[in-house]
Amino acid sequence: LFGRPCPQRILARALLMSASCLPASVLHGDGQIDMEGALVPAEIRRIIDLIDEEISHNYTLVEEVLHADHSGFKDTLARTLKIEEKLAHMHGAVDDLDGQVHAPDTGVRARMDIIINAHRELTTTIANNSEIIDVLHRLQSIHADVVLYDKLVQEGAYEHATRNLQEVLAAVNAFPKHSEGDPRILAVLRDQHRLRHKQLKAHMLQKFQEYIQVSSHHISIHGVDPLPGTGKKGKRKGGIDEAPRTYLGEVLASMELLGILEAQADGLAEALGRHVFGGIATSPLWTITTTDNHLSITSTAPEVATSPAAVPGSKRKVHDAPPPPPVDPSAVYRNLEATVEFLRNVPFRGHPGLLRAVGAVLWPRIAGDVIRSVLSVAIPLDRARLEDFKHVEALTKALETRLGPHGLGLTGPEDKQLSKYVEDVDTHFAEKKRRVMLERVRDLIFNADHSTTVVSMPNQAPDHPFRFPTCAITLLARDLVGIVTGALAEAASSTPRGSLDLYEAARSCLDLFRALYPVHHSARLAMVPVIAAAFHNDLMYISHSLMTPPCPFPALLTASSAPSGPYLRPMADLVPLFRRIASEHWSSQCRKQATVVKEHLDAMGGLTDTHLPNRTPAVEGGLKRMVHHITHLGKVLVPVLPRGVYLATMGAMVEDVAARLTYMVLALDNISEDESHQLYRLLHDVEKLAVVFKTEVGEEPHVRRWVPSWRKLLRVTAMMDMPLVGIVEHWTTGALKEAALTDQEVRGMVRALFSDSPLRKQSLDQIR
């Protein structure tokens, strides 16, 4: 039992040493010990040996029994306690020896002081053997606790068994650091405690899973008393009625003492949130039924056919899908209260600690579901209807009050998520408005069919600085401007924070349009000129709207209650950005169309030898394709683009054609008579391009204004069918000069058209 020499062994050795130091008066002259009248060393040795032998024997038995069987541990301890009586006998023997040393007839009192002091120390050591007795008592108590623990577990008294196991560990840990106890015995006791602690935890987890079962729409609680009023009772063997034991209560209390209840409460709360509260906190279409220890949740929602919006490949517009119907908060709250009442009265009855642990994990999830599926839906999109939300606010605060300390154990201010949400309805209104606005704009962009409508402002004077010309814009642009202006109008009557949110939401809608639309519709913008023209008009229309009330200076900027900051800037700062995007996209489209026209002209192979049979089809085909392309482009663009933009666009395109054809004709150095007639016929078809400049019924073409080279091309074409005298006359009257023809160009045409003769020489002299 003890790892180092015990006090009895120390006493034996000390007595033997003291006997060797007896005074000379008890010794013979030859040094032999006088054995008469004194306790000789042989007697002391015999007593000590007997005690030592008994101690070793009993302690060996203690160790063997402790490792073999706890049942004999108590008896062994009892036998070991008899050591105290033998120690008392030895104490008397030592006192007799002390008396003999102090006897008057010894004559050695003065020389025996050292021996007397040694005997007193030995006596004190023997008297202070209480540590041995204390260790034995502690081991006996631990043994009794272990036996009691096994009995409590068998009886199902898990809470008391857990407390008993904790007391065993406390008793083992209470041994002093310098105790006489053998470390091997303490190690065995600690191992036994760890083993039982592990087994108890596993057993409690198994019982917890057996007693509380949560599945989809169903909760089963076993091992509990029946609900009050059911009249169900258990019976003893003798027929005496008694309430059945609440095993679940024992399990929960034991788990709480073992420190594993909180983790299991988290899992239980997660299961409850997923299978139970996840449905009833989001929809009123559930029926709650409680029977004894069972909670049943049944859906009453009718089956709904799959909507076209949910079918892959459906052409139904996303923004045309009906919004989710408003949820009745009172019905949802009634279901929540009924379910919480069941949990409080059945599985968690008498265990407020577990209820608080579950509620701490469960309530944030419930509150989040209610906010997402009930409160956020109940917030109207029209500010004028926000007064109706006060009824929902009152119901919500009443729910949190009823689910307070007597419900889910909600006591802290952090458990007031619902109250905080409904009190800050203005901010959430703005956030919902922003989300709906962005979703609306995104759906408009993704589902845009490029339908157009004509916008005009007839009431504005022609010289009005903010006059917007008549043109066609897409329905998307019209709706986008309506969304932005509507948000700014509501921002004027909102709170400062709500005004900022709505203002930034309006800017976000515009940013979303300019960033997403060109990318999502890039292919059509590049290939279809009318779509590119409409997009150009959309950007210009939006820019114009940003410069006119209420966009540039919304009421938010002048409200005295509005906060100041860098976000309070007029919408007009977006105007240059939108105009630059419009200019870049339309310029890119114009370059593509000019490239097509150039390809048609290049396909002619020039204007030489047009009278030859193999050249006429190529030249005639290239000119006809070019004329058809430009006239068709004019037909599709004239009802879309503003008049000024349309005329400038078509003028630049026809100007390129006229300048190039004029240059090609003037570059000819020898034109035969047949060739001149063929060129006149072919170039005369180019005059059909003038029709693209007739933008209104009854309006004369004004090609000269938009195509500077037009008159020059017409004069060069006319010279193909003029006599030499006529050319000289037109030069003399200034008609050719008005067409921007120089004398060198006219003289070159004369040389190419007419052969050398005195008349040609005379005519060339007149063209100066």
ABEGO torsion letter per residue (X at the ends): XBABBBAAAAAAAAAAAAAAABBAAABBAAGBBBABGBBBAAAAAAAAAAAAAAAAAAAAAAAAAAAABAAAAAAAAAAAAAAAAAAAAAAAAAAAAAAAAABAAAGAAAAAAAAAAAAAAAAAAAAAAAAAAAAAAAAAAAAAAAAAAAAAAAAGBAAAAAAAAAAAAAAAAABBAABABBAAAAAAAAAAAAAAAAAAAAAAAAAAAAABBBBBGBBBBBGBBBBBGAGBBBBBAAGBBBBBBBAAAAAAAAAAAAGAAAAAAAAAAAAAAAAAAAAAAABABBBBBBBEABBBBBBABBBBBBBAAABBGBABBAAABBBBBBBBAAAAAAAAAAAAAAAAABAABGBAAAAAAAAAAAAAAAAAAAAAAAAAAABBABAAAAAAAAAAAAAAAAAAAAABAABAGBABAAAAAAAAAAAAAAAAAAAAAAAAAAAAAAAAAAABAGBBBBBBBAABBAABAABBBBBBBBAAAAAAAAAAAAAAAAAAABBAAAAAAAAAAAAAAAAAAAAAAAAAAAAAAAABAAAAAAAAAAAAAAAAAAABOAAABBAAAABAABBBEAABBBAAAAAAAAAAAAAAAAAAAAAAAAAAAAAAAAAAGEABGAABAAAAAAAAAAAAAAAAAAAAAAAAAAAABBAAAAAAAAAAAAAAAAAAAAAAAAABABBBAAAAAAAAAAAAAAAAAAAAABABBGBBBBAAAABAAAAAAAAAAAAAABBAAAAAAAAAAGAAAAAGBBAAAAAAAAAAABBBBAAAAAAAAABX
